Amino acid sequence: MQETNLTAEYNRVSSAAQSLELQRSAAKRYFESQGLTGNEVNVIKLCDHDVSATKLKMKDRPKLMELLRLIQEGKVKKLIAYKRDRLARNFYEFVDITRIFIKYNVDVIYTASNEPPFRNKLALEAFYGMFGQMEGENIRTRTSDARKQYPSSIYGYKRIKEDNQVLYFVNEEKRDSIVSLFTDFSKVKDEEEFFHFLMKRRKGLNQPDKLLRILTNAFYAAHYESKNGLQPLTHVEPIISIDLYLEAKAQIDAFLAIYKEKLNEVNNLFLTTPLCGKCGKEMKHRQQNALDEGYFVCSANHKRQMITVEELNTSVKQAVLEHLQSISTQLAHKIISKHIASTKKRLEHEKDITTSDYLDTSLALCTLGKDGKSTIPKHLDRIQVLKDKSKKLGQDLTALQLLSNEIKSLNTILSQKELSLTKQDMQRLIELLVHEVIVHETYIGIDLFLSTFAKELNA
């Protein structure tokens, strides 16, 4: 295959159940109209199968990204696609893709009979891209409505297809538990009763998020929610009355914000993620349910390596507070700041030398005579090396400045006359001082920054 002047055929379908035949047939007809078969050595075929443009960002569509890379490398000169929405359904993504087509002068052919031909004008193509996004949003709405009315499976129901019609009949084994769920929730009066209701153990219904999904689903009253309000579902046998559903929904609207706040507290409960003392891997956080603070276990199944979030937080806080007492903050700040200043001076000197070398090499390149043309690649390589080095030195200087800010932040907290730490202060101290926490079978190892420094001071 030639590396340049390629023709790319790009196809995409959103799900595994969809067929590519329509897109491939249209591409084949185009090739035949040009006296080609589509199997020539300079034709490459790229396909994103089971890849949704409404759910996945552009970077997560591998064959599209390969296509754009080949175009930017100057290898693809013609693109065959069925419609614009095969490339993107997001307006901004489509504009970015079109910019690449125009910049690299790609001849784009859309093969759908009702698709306007590609125009080498960004404003006009962007206008077409808006329609692709609108259609994508319509598809999402239609898909969401279809799931609400005809779910593939739903707790408490048996899905049966009769005479080309899908019907939902109540699973009698679960009817009573669902009815009691709605009835009990409609009686909840305050925040305490709400959390007691969520944590109550029920057969098959122990997850708070599952309870809330059921309580907010009008399907159990043989209805679904649309933009125009509740609509009846004649193919569904109701488990509860619409009045009971509305009564429960009025309750849940009042408590949902409280639940989300509590969920956020639980998700941010642990102060750091520990490592397994046997394999060194990051441990996994496990919970009995969404409102449980949980515990950590080894991701490689070393079963003896386990610690609760409460134990972890208590140990880490105690270690940090004890460590603070061993640090002479004024002396530590003085010595570390002096070291940061000297390192910064060295890096700035290196950056100045690199910049000077870059300018000298650029000048030498610009003043080359006819006899020096053979040395152009060497000069260009040298310029690239110097640019990379300058960028790296700039990154090191930025990191050094961040370190300096962290030391100032640490000193500000520790220089308080009375050390009264807020939750935010403690979290910040842990980020600054804790290197890693290692959970062993019989003890916890906590590696702290500045620990060696503190020992040297004591010595």
N, C-alpha and C positions, 0 to 999 in steps of 0.2 A: 504493500500500500504506500502511495506517496504521502509524505509528511505534510505537504501543503496543498492548497486548492481542493480541500475535501468538501463533499456535500453531506450534510447531516440530516437524517430523518429522525425527528423527535416525536414520541407519542407518550401519553400519560392517561391512566385511569385511576379513579379514587379508591376503588375497592377491588378485592380479589374476584368478586362475583361479576364484575363488569368485563365486557369483551373489548379487545383492541381491534377487532376485525374491521369496523367502520373506518377507523383512522388509517389502518394499513392498506385497505382497499383504495381509499382516496389517494394515498401517496403513490400506490402502484399505477393508478390511472394517470397521474401527473407524469411519472417517469416514462410511461409508454407514449404519452403525447410528445415527449422530447426524443423519441426513438431510442429509449434506454429501457433496461429491465429493472433497475434499482439494485442490482447485485454487482455492479461494477466495483473495481478495486478501490476507487476513490470515494465510494459511498459508505458511510458508517451509520449504523442504526442504534439509537439510544432510546431506552424506554423506562419510565418510572411506573412500575406496576404496583397497584395497591398503595398509592401515594396520594393523599388528599392535599390539594393546594389551599383549602380553607382551614385545615387543621395543622398543617406543617409549614414552617417557615421555609423560605427559599433555600437556605443553607442545609436543610434536612431532606432535600430532594436530590439524591446523589447524581443521577444521570443529567439532570438540568445543570448542576454545578460543573459536571465534566464538559458539557456542551459549551458553557460560558468560558471555561478555562481554555478549551481548544480555540475558541474564537479570539480570545485575548492573546493567545500565542500566535495568531495569524494563520492558523491552519484551516479553519472552516470558512469558506467563502459563500456557501449557499445553505440555507436552512429550509427544510420541508416540515411543516407542522399543520395540523388539521384546523385549529382555531386559536385565537389569542388566549382563550381561557385555559388551553392546555399548558401554556407557559406560566401563567399566574392568574390568581383571582383577586389578589391584593393590588390596589391601584399603585401604591408606591413601589412595590416589587416590580410591577409591569413597566413602570417608567424607568427604573434602574436597568432592567433587561433591554428595553428599547434603546436606551442611551448607548449600551454596548454594541447593539446591532448597527446603529448609525455611526458610531466612532470607528468601527472596524469595517465599515462599508459592506455589510453582509446582505446578500440578496435573499430576502425572506419571502417564501411562497406559502400562502395559506390555502389548503385544498378543499375546505368546506364550500359548498356551492353558494351559500348565503353570506359568506365572510368577506367583508371589504378587503381589497388587496392592500398589502403593506405600502405605506407612504414614508418616505425618508424625512418626515417632519415630526419632531417630538410632540408638539402641541396637538396635532391631529391624532397621533397614536395614543397619547394620554387620554384623549376624549373617548376613544374606543375602549381603553383600559378601564374607564369608569363603569362602563356597561358590564364588563367582566366581573368587577367587584359586586355590583348590584345583583347580578345573577347568582354569584356565590352566596350572598346573604339570603337570597330567596331560597336557594337549595337548603341552606342551614335551617331556615324557618320551616320548610316543607318536611325535612328530615325530623326535626324536633316534634312537629305536630304528628307525624306518622308514629314516632316512638310513643308519644303520649296516648294515642288512640289504639295502636296495635303493638304493644311491647312484645319482644320475643319470649320473655318470661317475666313473671311478676309474682312476688310472695303472696300466697293465699288463693291463687287461681290455677285452673287447668286450662291450657290453651288447646282448643280443638278446631280442626278444619272440617267443615261439612258443606258439601255442594258449592265448592269454591268460595266459601265464606268462613272467615275466622271468627270463632265465638269463644267467650271466656266464661267458664262456669266456676263457681266457688268450690274450693277444696274444703270440704266439711270438717276435716281434721284441724283446720286452722281458723275457721270462722270465729269461734268464741274468743280466741286470743286477740284477733284483730278488733272485734267489737269492744272487748274490755279495754283494749289499748286506747281507742278513741274516747270511750266513756270515762275512763280514769283521767285522761289528760284534760278533758273538758272541765274537770273539777279542781284542777290545780289553781291555787290562789296566790302564791307568792314564790320568790326565788328559791327559798329553802325546799318547798314542796316540789318545785320544778326539778332540782337536781336529785332529790330523793326519787322522783319518778324515773329519771334517766338511769339511775344506778340500780334500780330494782331488777332482780334477776328474773328473767322470763325464758321459757323454753323456746329456743330459736330466735329470740329477740333480745340479745344482750348488748348489742352495739348501739350507742346513742345516735350515731349518724344514720343508722338504718331505721331506728324509730322515727327520727325526724323526717326522713324521706317518705315513710309510710303516711305519717300524719299530715304531710303537705301535698299528698297525691289524691286528687279528686276522683281518680279511677275507682277507688273503693266505694264511691257513691255513684258509680256508673256515669261519671262526667269527666270532662277534661277542660283545662283552662286555656282559653284563646285570648286574642286581643280584645274580643268583644264579650268577654266574660265567660262564665261556665256554660259548656255545651253538653247536651245529653249524649250518651253512648248506648245505642240500642242493642249492640252486640255484646254488652257486658251485663252480667248478673250482679246487682249491687249487694254489698255486704252490710253497708251502713246507710242511713238516710242522708240526704243532702243537708238537712238541718244539723245533724250531728257533726258532719264534716265541717260546716261553716262555723259551728260553735268551737270546735277544736282549733280551726285555723285562726280564729280571732285570738285564742290563747297563745298560739305559737308565734304569731307576729309580735306579741308583747315580750316574749322570752328569748327570741332568736338572737337578739343583739347581746344579751347576757351570756348565752351559750358560746357565741363566737369569741367574746372577751375571755371567758374561762378557757376556751380551747387555745387561745393565743398564749395565755399564762402557762399552760401545761407544756406547750410546744417550746417555750423559751425557759423551761424550768432548770435544765441542767446547764452548768456554767462552762463545761468543757467536755470533750469527747475522749475517753480513755483508750489506751492500747492494751492488748492482751500480753501478759507477761511471758507466755510461751512462744507465740509466733510473731509478736510485734505488730499484728494487724489492728486496724481501727475496729473497736467493738461496735456492735449493733444495739440500737435502742429498741426495746420491746415494751409493749403496753398490753394490759388486759383489755382495755377499751380506750376510746379517744380522750377520756377525762382522767385516766390513770397516769400518775407521774412516771411509772414504769421502772425499768432496770436495764443494765447493760450485760450482754453476753458476747462471747467470742464469735466472730463471723466465720471462723474455721472450726467451730464446734468443739472447742476445748471446754467441756461442760463445767469443770471446776472453777473456771475463770468467770465470775459473776459478781456484780455489785449493783445495789439499788441506787437510784438517782439521789435519794436522801443521804445515803452513806457517802456517796461520791462528793456531793456538795459540802457536807459537813467536814470531811477530811481536807478538801482543797482549801476551804475558807480558813480552817485552823492552821494549816501549813503556811498560807500566805500571811496571816496575821502574826504568827510567830517569826516568820522570816523578816517582816518589817522591823521587828525589835532588834534584829541583828545587824541592820544596815545603818551606817552613819550617813544619813542622806546628804548632808552638806559636803562632806568629803567625797562621797561617791559622785555627786553632781559635778564637783570641781574637777576631779580626775577624768571622768568620762567626757565632760565637755571639752577639756583640753585635748584629749585624744581625737574627738570628732573634728575639732578645729584644725589640727595638724593633718588629718586625713583629707579634709576638704581642701586645704591649701595644696597638698600634693596632687589631688585629682584635677584641680583647676589649672595647675602648672602643666600637667600632662595634656589637658584639653587645649591649652594655648599652643603648645608645641605641635599637636596634631592639626589644629586649625592652620597654623603657619605653613606646615608641610603640605596641607591640602591646597592652599593658595599658590604655593610655589609650583606644585605639580600641575595645577590647572593653567598657570601662566606658561609653563614650559610647553604644555600641549597646544595652547593657543598660538605660540610663536614658532612652532615647528616649520622647518623649510621643506621643500620638495623631497630632499634626501631623507627626511626623518619620518616619512609616512609609515614605514614598517614598524616604528616604535609606538604607534598610536594605541594598539591593543594593550601594550604594557603600561602605558600611562593611564589608560582607562581603568585597568585592573587596580592600579595603585590608588587611584582616586576613590574607587569603591571600597577598598580596604580602609582608607582613612575616614570615609563617611561612616562606615560601620563602627570603627573605633570611637569616633566622636560621639555617635549615638549611644554607645555603651557607657562611655564616661559620663554623658549627660544623665543616663538612667542611674548610675552609681551616685552621682551628686544629689539627685532627687531622693533616692533611698536614704542617703545620709541626712538630708534635711528632715525626712520623716522620722528617722531615729532621734534626731535632736529634739523634735517636737514631742516625741513620746517621753524622752527623759525629762523635759520641762513639765509635761503633764504629770508624770510620776512624782516629781519633786513638789509640785503644787499640792497634790493630795497629801503627801507625807509631811509637809511642813506646817500643817495645821496644828495649832497649839493643843487642841483636844481632838484626837483622831475619832471623829464621828462619821463613819462611812455609810453612804447611801447604797442602795442596791446597784445603782449605776457606777458608783466609785469602786465597789467590790468587783464588778464585772470588768471594769477597765484595768484594775490592778492584776486580775487573773490573766487578762490578755497580755499585759506587759511583763509579768513576772514568771508565769508558768510555762515552761518549755513543753513538758509532756507528763501525763499521768499514766502509770503502768500498773495494771491490776494483776497481782500474783495470787496464788491459792490462799496464802495466809496473811498477806499484807499488801499495802498499796505503796508504790514508789512514786514520789512527786519530785520531778527534776525542775529546779527553779533557776531562772536567770539571776546573775549577780551573786550566786552562792559561793563560787570560788573567790570572787572579789571580796565578799564579806570575810571569808576565812583569812585571806591575805591581810586584811585590815587588823583582825584580831591578833595575827601573828606579829 
